[in-house]
Amino acid sequence: MLKNLHIKDYDFKLIFLLICINTIGVFAVKSANPANYSKQLFGFIFGLCIMTVISFFDYKVLLKFYWLCYFATVGLLIAVKIAGSSANNAVRWFTIFGIRFQPSELAKILLIIFFAQFIMKYKDRINTVRFIFSFLLLALIPMYLIFDQPDLSTTIVVFIILASIIFVAGLSWKIILGIFVVAVPSAIIFLSVILKEGQTLINDYQRRRVLSFFYPEKFVDDAYQQTNSVIAIGSGGLVGKGFNNDMIVQAAEIALEHSLGLTCDPILGYVQIPCFIRNVSSVSIAITCANYGILGLDAGVSLDEISKAVIRVGEGLRSIRLNDQGICACNVSGNII
């Protein structure tokens, strides 16, 4: 089962690229959420070790047990349906020693191994009706089990993987064209059905996610992933904002703190920390406002009116600011400092 490896057998270019991608990912996580940095770094190192160990095994031996890979996949997907842990109305995970394990992710790899060997063994029959029917039947069983978890996104990914495998294997263009002739109208009909309210083919939250892809402005809560992606790309541009941008986070905190009027909430009884920032910010604001006045900017509201408004707002916030029970004083960081 172990194979004799030589240093030349390793694709160092591929390994280098994998390390680079993972390194970027680790620093990106640290920049976005330093609390998850250690977890991400551990996952990177652990995955690299596992990859190295697996590289010593001859995958051709595993191909001899390709049916075992298939039945193991189906068995795990059935087992997670029966005894898996539930979260957000989905049953997709096993919890082993405190670590959550998702069988559908392993299924992607095992199905690739199985269908690669299955096609290799029957490559001379790939364009026959019997082979295509067998392929579809074997593919639909794990796909249905994943879809039933429910996990629509992984089902789509598995479908794309298996479709790519049989396409690369040399499926006839006549068959591919015939599949498209049937699949395209079927997909349109399927979409028109599942997007209607009251349908039972997919869950309502899945329907909203599909709709959010086409109408993100109408389904803001369900389109948060693509919306945040657009914001991130628009903010970072082609070169991004770099790593370890604690200064950006601190600037955002200061801006929100002052916009909400929470500057003088004491932290552990001391007002020096927020008030120091307030004094520096006040100088900058004063200079900016003076420039606006010199330019003749009309705010549209008189000073007397805004002064009365400030008093009313201050009265309403009396119980939650400028005291040791204020919002800044009661948060987690304030209690730790």
N, C-alpha and C positions, 0 to 999 in steps of 0.2 A: 504493500500500500504506500509505503514511503518511497520516494524516488530520489535518485542520485542527482543532486543539483550542483551545477557549476556557476560560478559568479557571472559568467556570460549569459546564463539562462534568464537572468532577471532583466526586466524592462525598466531600467533606471529612469528613463525619461518619464514613463508613466508614474512611477513611484514619486518622482520629484514633483510632478504636477499635482498628484493627490495630496502630498504634504503641503504644497503651496495653497491649494484650495482650502484645506482644513485649517491652516494657519490663519488665513484671511477670515474664515468663519469664526475662529476662536476670538480674534481681536475685535471682530464686528460685534459679537455677543458682549464682550467686555465693555465696548464703547456704549452699547445700548442699555445693558443691564449688568453692572459689575457683580451683582449677587450670583449670577449664573455662570460666571467666568470659570470657576473651579470645576463645576460639573461638566462644562463643555470641554475643558482641557483634559479632564479625566477620560471622557468619551473618546476624544481624539487619540490619546496615548493607548487606551485599551483596544480601540479598533485597529490601530497600527500593529499592535502585538498579535492580535487575532489574525490579521491578514498575513503576517510573517509566518505564523505557525501553519496556517492553512496552505501556504505556498509550498510546504514540504510534502504535501499529500498529492498523489497522482489522481487528478480528477477523472481520468479514464476508468479507474476502479469504481468510482461513484456512478458512472454511466451504466455500468453493468446492473446496477440496482435501480434503474430509472423508474420502474413500476413502484418500487418501495417509496421513492420520492413523491410520486403522485398520491399514493394511498396515505402517506404521512401527512401530506398537505390537506387532503380531504378530512382525515381523522382529526387533525388539529382544529380545522374550521368548525367541525361538528362539536368537538369538545368545548371550544370557547363559547359556542351557542348554549351549551348545557351548563357549564360550570364557570364561565368567564365572569369577570367583574364588569359592572355597569357604570356608565358615566354619560351624562347628557343624553339619556334615552337610547343609548347604543351599548351593545355588548360585544366588545372587540378585543378585550385584554385578559391576559392572565397576570396575576401578581405573584411573583416568585422571589422570596427573600427580600421583599420590599421593592423589587424592581418590576415595573410594568412591561409586559412582553406582548406584542401584537402579532399573532400568527399570520395575519394577512400580509405583513411585510416579508416574513420568511417565505410565504407562498409564492411571491414574485420570483424569488431565486429558484426554488424547487421546481416551479412550473417551467421556467426557462430550461433547466436541465432535462426535465422529462420530455418536453416537446421537441427539443433539439435532437435527442436520441431517438424519439419516436419517428420524427421525420427522416432522420438519417437511415433508420432501419427500413422504412417503407418509401424511400425516395422515388423508386420507380413507379409507384402507384399514386403519387401526390395529386395528379390531375384526374383521378377516378372519383366517381360519385361515392363509392364505399369509403374511400379514405377521407374525403371531405366531411361526410356524415359522421365518421368516427371522430375526426378532429373536433368538429363542432360539439358533439356530445360530451367528449372529455373536457372541453374548455368550459362548457356551460355549467357543469356541476360545481366546480370551485367558484366560478363567477357568481352563481346564484347564492351560494353560501356566504360570500362576501357581501353581496348586495343586500341580503336578508339581515345583516348585523344591526342596523343598516350602515353601509359604507359605500355610497355612490361614487365618490371620487376615486377610491382604490379600485372599484369595479371597472371604471373607465380606463384607468392606468393599465390594469391587467389585460383588458380587451385590446388596447393599443399595442402592448408588448406582444401578445400572441398573434395579432394581425400582422405585425412587422416580421415576426419569425417566419410565418408561412409565405409571406410575400417574398422575402429574401431567399427562401428555399426554392423558389422557381415556380410558383403557381402560375398557371396559364393566364395570359392577358384576356382571353375570351371569358374565362371564369371570373376574373377580377371585374371585367366590364359588366357581366351578368349580375354580380353581387352588388355593384354600384346602382344598377338599374332598379334593383329591388330595395336596396338599403336606403337610398336617398329619400324616396317617397315615404318609406316606412318610418324613417327618422322624423320627417316633417309631421306625419300623422301622430307619432308618439309624443313629440313635443307639444303639439296642439292639444293633446288629451291631458297630459300631466300638468300643463300650465293653467288648467281650468280649476276653479275652486270646487271643492267637494270630491275631487278624484281620489281614488284609493290605491293607485299604482305605486306612488311614492309618498313619503311622509310630507307633512305640510312645510316643515322647515327646509326640506330638500327642494320643494317647489319654490320657496322664497329665494333660496340660493341661486337656482337657475334663473329666476326672474331678475335677481339683482345683477346678474351678469349682463343681461340685455338692458335693464333699466336701473342702473345704480343710483340715480337721483331719487327714485321712488322707494327704494329699499335700502336706505342708508345703513341701518343696523346690520343687515345681512351682507352688505358689500364692503364691510370694513377692511377686509384683506386687500382687495384690489384698489380700494381708495387709498389705503396707507401706502401701497406700492407706488401708486401714481405720485403721492405726496413726497415719498422718499426719493424717487427718481427726479422729480422736479426740484427738490431741495438740494440734492447732492450733485446733480448733473452728471457729466461724463467722468469726472475725476473724484467725485464724492467729497466728503468733508474731513477725511482722515480718520485716524483711530484715537481712542482715549479722549473723546471730546467732552470732558467734564466741564469745561468752560461754557459750553453751549447749555448743558443742563443747569449749571449754576445761574447763568444769565436768565434762563426761562423762569427759574424759581424766584429770582429777585424781581423780575417783571410782574409775575403774578402776585407776589407778596405785596408789592406796592400798589398794584391796581386794585386789590381787595382791601387796602387800608389796614393791613395786619402788621405794619412795620414795628410798632412799639409793644407788641405782645412780649412779655418777658420770658426768657428761657431759663428755667431753674432759678427764677427770681432776679435774673440779670437782664437788663435791656441793652447792654453794650453791643452785643453781636448784631441785632437787627438795626439799632439806631445808628451805628457806624455806617452801615450800608445806606441808610436813609439819608444821612447828611451828605454823603458823596453823591447820591442820586439827585438830591434836591438842588445841588449846585448845577448839575448838568441840565436838569429840567428848567431851572431859573434862566440859564443862558439861552436855552432853546426858546422858551416863552418870550424872552426879551427880543430875540431875533424875529419871532412872529409879529410882535407888536410893532417893531421898526418897519417891517414889510407892509404894515397896514392890514393884517389879516383880521377879518370881522368874524368873531366866534358865533354871532347870532344870539348870544345870551348875555345879559348885563351882569356886572359883578355882584350887584345886590341880589339878583335872582339866584345865582349860583351859590352865593354865601348862605342864603336861606336853605337851599337844597342840601348843602353840606351839613348844616345843623340837623336837618331832619334825618339824613342818613346816619349821622353820628349817634343820634338818640336811639335809632333802631338797632344799632350795633353795640350799644353800651354793654350788653351782657356777654358779648363774645369777643371783645377786643380790649386791648390796653389793660389787661389784668392777668393774674396767674391762671385764670380759667380760659384764657383766650385760645383761639384756634392754633396759633403757632406754639403756644406754651404747652398745649396738651397733646401734641403729636408725638410719634415714637422717637424721632430724632431729638426733640427737645428734652425728652426724659432721659436720653442716653448721655447727652453732652455733660 
